[in-house]
Amino acid sequence: MIEANRSCADLAQQIQAVENTLRNAKRSLIQDHVEHCIVEAMADGGITREDAVQEFARLVKYL
């Protein structure tokens, strides 16, 4: 786009679209991890409630 001499507004819009896509992918990844890894590990006794809370706390900083 830069080589094509597109406007700064066009570039900013495309960058925003990429950022939104990455943000949504990150949220989906974290949600899937919580729903499948943490919850299922708690259900089958693989981790304690305290460990699950700690794992969730590690993830929250990325939201």
N, CA, C and O atoms as CSV, one atom per row, in Angstrom:
chain,resi,resn,atom,element,x,y,z
A,1,MET,N,N,0.825,-1.190,0.000
A,1,MET,CA,C,0.000,0.000,0.000
A,1,MET,C,C,0.871,1.257,0.000
A,1,MET,O,O,0.531,2.258,-0.631
A,2,ILE,N,N,1.984,1.193,0.707
A,2,ILE,CA,C,2.875,2.354,0.739
A,2,ILE,C,C,3.454,2.587,-0.651
A,2,ILE,O,O,3.514,3.718,-1.134
A,3,GLU,N,N,3.886,1.478,-1.294
A,3,GLU,CA,C,4.451,1.603,-2.632
A,3,GLU,C,C,3.422,2.119,-3.634
A,3,GLU,O,O,3.788,2.732,-4.638
A,4,ALA,N,N,2.153,1.878,-3.371
A,4,ALA,CA,C,1.080,2.312,-4.269
A,4,ALA,C,C,0.641,3.742,-3.960
A,4,ALA,O,O,-0.308,4.246,-4.560
A,5,ASN,N,N,1.334,4.397,-3.019
A,5,ASN,CA,C,1.019,5.771,-2.631
A,5,ASN,C,C,-0.412,5.949,-2.130
A,5,ASN,O,O,-1.071,6.945,-2.429
A,6,ARG,N,N,-0.883,4.957,-1.358
A,6,ARG,CA,C,-2.221,5.064,-0.760
A,6,ARG,C,C,-2.174,6.103,0.354
A,6,ARG,O,O,-1.110,6.393,0.899
A,7,SER,N,N,-3.309,6.647,0.678
A,7,SER,CA,C,-3.368,7.712,1.682
A,7,SER,C,C,-3.063,7.160,3.076
A,7,SER,O,O,-3.189,5.962,3.329
A,8,CYS,N,N,-2.667,8.043,3.950
A,8,CYS,CA,C,-2.397,7.656,5.349
A,8,CYS,C,C,-3.658,7.102,6.000
A,8,CYS,O,O,-3.586,6.170,6.800
A,9,ALA,N,N,-4.803,7.668,5.665
A,9,ALA,CA,C,-6.063,7.178,6.228
A,9,ALA,C,C,-6.321,5.736,5.796
A,9,ALA,O,O,-6.776,4.924,6.601
A,10,ASP,N,N,-6.033,5.409,4.528
A,10,ASP,CA,C,-6.196,4.031,4.057
A,10,ASP,C,C,-5.269,3.086,4.800
A,10,ASP,O,O,-5.670,1.991,5.195
A,11,LEU,N,N,-4.040,3.508,4.987
A,11,LEU,CA,C,-3.072,2.682,5.720
A,11,LEU,C,C,-3.512,2.475,7.165
A,11,LEU,O,O,-3.452,1.361,7.686
A,12,ALA,N,N,-3.949,3.540,7.801
A,12,ALA,CA,C,-4.403,3.449,9.189
A,12,ALA,C,C,-5.603,2.514,9.302
A,12,ALA,O,O,-5.710,1.749,10.261
A,13,GLN,N,N,-6.496,2.574,8.333
A,13,GLN,CA,C,-7.667,1.705,8.343
A,13,GLN,C,C,-7.253,0.240,8.221
A,13,GLN,O,O,-7.797,-0.616,8.919
A,14,GLN,N,N,-6.311,-0.051,7.356
A,14,GLN,CA,C,-5.845,-1.423,7.187
A,14,GLN,C,C,-5.123,-1.929,8.432
A,14,GLN,O,O,-5.288,-3.083,8.826
A,15,ILE,N,N,-4.331,-1.071,9.042
A,15,ILE,CA,C,-3.646,-1.447,10.281
A,15,ILE,C,C,-4.664,-1.725,11.373
A,15,ILE,O,O,-4.512,-2.682,12.132
A,16,GLN,N,N,-5.694,-0.904,11.460
A,16,GLN,CA,C,-6.760,-1.110,12.446
A,16,GLN,C,C,-7.453,-2.448,12.213
A,16,GLN,O,O,-7.768,-3.158,13.168
A,17,ALA,N,N,-7.688,-2.790,10.972
A,17,ALA,CA,C,-8.323,-4.067,10.650
A,17,ALA,C,C,-7.447,-5.237,11.101
A,17,ALA,O,O,-7.957,-6.218,11.640
A,18,VAL,N,N,-6.152,-5.140,10.887
A,18,VAL,CA,C,-5.224,-6.191,11.318
A,18,VAL,C,C,-5.215,-6.290,12.835
A,18,VAL,O,O,-5.253,-7.390,13.386
A,19,GLU,N,N,-5.165,-5.153,13.512
A,19,GLU,CA,C,-5.180,-5.154,14.980
A,19,GLU,C,C,-6.453,-5.804,15.513
A,19,GLU,O,O,-6.400,-6.598,16.452
A,20,ASN,N,N,-7.590,-5.471,14.922
A,20,ASN,CA,C,-8.860,-6.054,15.367
A,20,ASN,C,C,-8.881,-7.559,15.153
A,20,ASN,O,O,-9.372,-8.303,16.002
A,21,THR,N,N,-8.358,-8.004,14.035
A,21,THR,CA,C,-8.305,-9.434,13.740
A,21,THR,C,C,-7.432,-10.153,14.764
A,21,THR,O,O,-7.810,-11.211,15.267
A,22,LEU,N,N,-6.284,-9.594,15.071
A,22,LEU,CA,C,-5.397,-10.195,16.066
A,22,LEU,C,C,-6.034,-10.193,17.455
A,22,LEU,O,O,-5.932,-11.178,18.185
A,23,ARG,N,N,-6.682,-9.107,17.817
A,23,ARG,CA,C,-7.342,-8.999,19.126
A,23,ARG,C,C,-8.425,-10.069,19.245
A,23,ARG,O,O,-8.530,-10.735,20.275
A,24,ASN,N,N,-9.223,-10.233,18.204
A,24,ASN,CA,C,-10.282,-11.240,18.234
A,24,ASN,C,C,-9.713,-12.654,18.292
A,24,ASN,O,O,-10.256,-13.513,18.987
A,25,ALA,N,N,-8.635,-12.897,17.572
A,25,ALA,CA,C,-8.004,-14.213,17.609
A,25,ALA,C,C,-7.471,-14.509,19.009
A,25,ALA,O,O,-7.602,-15.628,19.506
A,26,LYS,N,N,-6.875,-13.514,19.634
A,26,LYS,CA,C,-6.346,-13.684,20.991
A,26,LYS,C,C,-7.474,-13.998,21.967
A,26,LYS,O,O,-7.343,-14.892,22.803
A,27,ARG,N,N,-8.574,-13.270,21.865
A,27,ARG,CA,C,-9.712,-13.516,22.761
A,27,ARG,C,C,-10.270,-14.917,22.565
A,27,ARG,O,O,-10.598,-15.597,23.537
A,28,SER,N,N,-10.379,-15.351,21.316
A,28,SER,CA,C,-10.883,-16.698,21.034
A,28,SER,C,C,-9.953,-17.758,21.610
A,28,SER,O,O,-10.409,-18.747,22.183
A,29,LEU,N,N,-8.665,-17.551,21.459
A,29,LEU,CA,C,-7.687,-18.489,21.997
A,29,LEU,C,C,-7.806,-18.592,23.514
A,29,LEU,O,O,-7.814,-19.692,24.067
A,30,ILE,N,N,-7.898,-17.464,24.174
A,30,ILE,CA,C,-7.997,-17.458,25.642
A,30,ILE,C,C,-9.309,-18.086,26.084
A,30,ILE,O,O,-9.333,-18.872,27.031
A,31,GLN,N,N,-10.406,-17.744,25.406
A,31,GLN,CA,C,-11.702,-18.320,25.762
A,31,GLN,C,C,-11.682,-19.829,25.592
A,31,GLN,O,O,-12.182,-20.554,26.453
A,32,ASP,N,N,-11.119,-20.309,24.508
A,32,ASP,CA,C,-11.031,-21.742,24.272
A,32,ASP,C,C,-10.181,-22.414,25.349
A,32,ASP,O,O,-10.521,-23.494,25.832
A,33,HIS,N,N,-9.084,-21.776,25.716
A,33,HIS,CA,C,-8.215,-22.343,26.749
A,33,HIS,C,C,-8.956,-22.448,28.078
A,33,HIS,O,O,-8.879,-23.467,28.763
A,34,VAL,N,N,-9.671,-21.392,28.433
A,34,VAL,CA,C,-10.417,-21.410,29.694
A,34,VAL,C,C,-11.489,-22.487,29.654
A,34,VAL,O,O,-11.595,-23.298,30.575
A,35,GLU,N,N,-12.289,-22.497,28.580
A,35,GLU,CA,C,-13.411,-23.431,28.504
A,35,GLU,C,C,-12.971,-24.886,28.416
A,35,GLU,O,O,-13.583,-25.756,29.036
A,36,HIS,N,N,-11.931,-25.154,27.662
A,36,HIS,CA,C,-11.570,-26.541,27.431
A,36,HIS,C,C,-10.434,-27.034,28.318
A,36,HIS,O,O,-10.503,-28.137,28.860
A,37,CYS,N,N,-9.420,-26.246,28.464
A,37,CYS,CA,C,-8.268,-26.719,29.237
A,37,CYS,C,C,-8.478,-26.562,30.739
A,37,CYS,O,O,-8.342,-27.527,31.492
A,38,ILE,N,N,-8.804,-25.372,31.166
A,38,ILE,CA,C,-8.924,-25.134,32.610
A,38,ILE,C,C,-10.157,-25.823,33.184
A,38,ILE,O,O,-10.063,-26.554,34.170
A,39,VAL,N,N,-11.308,-25.592,32.568
A,39,VAL,CA,C,-12.549,-26.159,33.105
A,39,VAL,C,C,-12.514,-27.692,33.071
A,39,VAL,O,O,-12.890,-28.346,34.044
A,40,GLU,N,N,-12.068,-28.250,31.964
A,40,GLU,CA,C,-12.011,-29.708,31.876
A,40,GLU,C,C,-10.984,-30.290,32.846
A,40,GLU,O,O,-11.212,-31.352,33.426
A,41,ALA,N,N,-9.867,-29.610,33.024
A,41,ALA,CA,C,-8.864,-30.089,33.981
A,41,ALA,C,C,-9.407,-30.064,35.401
A,41,ALA,O,O,-9.118,-30.956,36.199
A,42,MET,N,N,-10.188,-29.050,35.712
A,42,MET,CA,C,-10.817,-29.005,37.038
A,42,MET,C,C,-11.828,-30.124,37.183
A,42,MET,O,O,-11.891,-30.773,38.227
A,43,ALA,N,N,-12.619,-30.357,36.147
A,43,ALA,CA,C,-13.675,-31.369,36.211
A,43,ALA,C,C,-13.119,-32.772,36.408
A,43,ALA,O,O,-13.707,-33.579,37.128
A,44,ASP,N,N,-11.988,-33.067,35.772
A,44,ASP,CA,C,-11.435,-34.414,35.919
A,44,ASP,C,C,-10.398,-34.506,37.035
A,44,ASP,O,O,-9.733,-35.530,37.188
A,45,GLY,N,N,-10.265,-33.439,37.810
A,45,GLY,CA,C,-9.354,-33.458,38.948
A,45,GLY,C,C,-7.905,-33.237,38.587
A,45,GLY,O,O,-7.018,-33.456,39.411
A,46,GLY,N,N,-7.653,-32.799,37.351
A,46,GLY,CA,C,-6.280,-32.577,36.893
A,46,GLY,C,C,-5.606,-31.391,37.556
A,46,GLY,O,O,-4.386,-31.374,37.719
A,47,ILE,N,N,-6.395,-30.404,37.934
A,47,ILE,CA,C,-5.842,-29.247,38.640
A,47,ILE,C,C,-6.813,-28.835,39.747
A,47,ILE,O,O,-8.009,-29.121,39.692
A,48,THR,N,N,-6.269,-28.165,40.735
A,48,THR,CA,C,-7.090,-27.683,41.844
A,48,THR,C,C,-7.753,-26.365,41.454
A,48,THR,O,O,-7.396,-25.731,40.461
A,49,ARG,N,N,-8.711,-25.985,42.254
A,49,ARG,CA,C,-9.379,-24.702,42.042
A,49,ARG,C,C,-8.362,-23.566,42.113
A,49,ARG,O,O,-8.407,-22.635,41.309
A,50,GLU,N,N,-7.459,-23.646,43.063
A,50,GLU,CA,C,-6.434,-22.605,43.219
A,50,GLU,C,C,-5.534,-22.524,41.979
A,50,GLU,O,O,-5.208,-21.430,41.519
A,51,ASP,N,N,-5.141,-23.665,41.450
A,51,ASP,CA,C,-4.317,-23.680,40.232
A,51,ASP,C,C,-5.087,-23.100,39.047
A,51,ASP,O,O,-4.523,-22.383,38.220
A,52,ALA,N,N,-6.379,-23.418,38.972
A,52,ALA,CA,C,-7.210,-22.889,37.889
A,52,ALA,C,C,-7.306,-21.369,37.973
A,52,ALA,O,O,-7.228,-20.678,36.956
A,53,VAL,N,N,-7.472,-20.857,39.178
A,53,VAL,CA,C,-7.543,-19.407,39.369
A,53,VAL,C,C,-6.215,-18.766,38.988
A,53,VAL,O,O,-6.199,-17.712,38.354
A,54,GLN,N,N,-5.118,-19.380,39.362
A,54,GLN,CA,C,-3.806,-18.842,39.001
A,54,GLN,C,C,-3.600,-18.847,37.488
A,54,GLN,O,O,-3.060,-17.891,36.931
A,55,GLU,N,N,-4.023,-19.906,36.831
A,55,GLU,CA,C,-3.906,-19.984,35.374
A,55,GLU,C,C,-4.758,-18.908,34.717
A,55,GLU,O,O,-4.322,-18.246,33.776
A,56,PHE,N,N,-5.960,-18.742,35.214
A,56,PHE,CA,C,-6.839,-17.697,34.684
A,56,PHE,C,C,-6.222,-16.321,34.896
A,56,PHE,O,O,-6.269,-15.477,34.001
A,57,ALA,N,N,-5.648,-16.091,36.062
A,57,ALA,CA,C,-5.014,-14.799,36.363
A,57,ALA,C,C,-3.857,-14.535,35.404
A,57,ALA,O,O,-3.632,-13.389,35.014
A,58,ARG,N,N,-3.122,-15.572,35.019
A,58,ARG,CA,C,-2.034,-15.396,34.052
A,58,ARG,C,C,-2.569,-14.943,32.691
A,58,ARG,O,O,-1.912,-14.183,31.979
A,59,LEU,N,N,-3.760,-15.413,32.342
A,59,LEU,CA,C,-4.357,-15.092,31.046
A,59,LEU,C,C,-5.001,-13.713,31.005
A,59,LEU,O,O,-5.001,-13.051,29.967
A,60,VAL,N,N,-5.547,-13.287,32.134
A,60,VAL,CA,C,-6.302,-12.031,32.189
A,60,VAL,C,C,-5.459,-10.846,31.710
A,60,VAL,O,O,-5.993,-9.925,31.093
A,61,LYS,N,N,-4.186,-10.855,31.978
A,61,LYS,CA,C,-3.354,-9.715,31.590
A,61,LYS,C,C,-3.289,-9.523,30.080
A,61,LYS,O,O,-2.903,-8.454,29.607
A,62,TYR,N,N,-3.661,-10.540,29.326
A,62,TYR,CA,C,-3.632,-10.437,27.870
A,62,TYR,C,C,-4.959,-9.977,27.261
A,62,TYR,O,O,-5.053,-9.756,26.053
A,63,LEU,N,N,-5.968,-9.838,28.097
A,63,LEU,CA,C,-7.277,-9.391,27.601
A,63,LEU,C,C,-7.331,-7.894,27.444
A,63,LEU,O,O,-8.359,-7.353,27.037
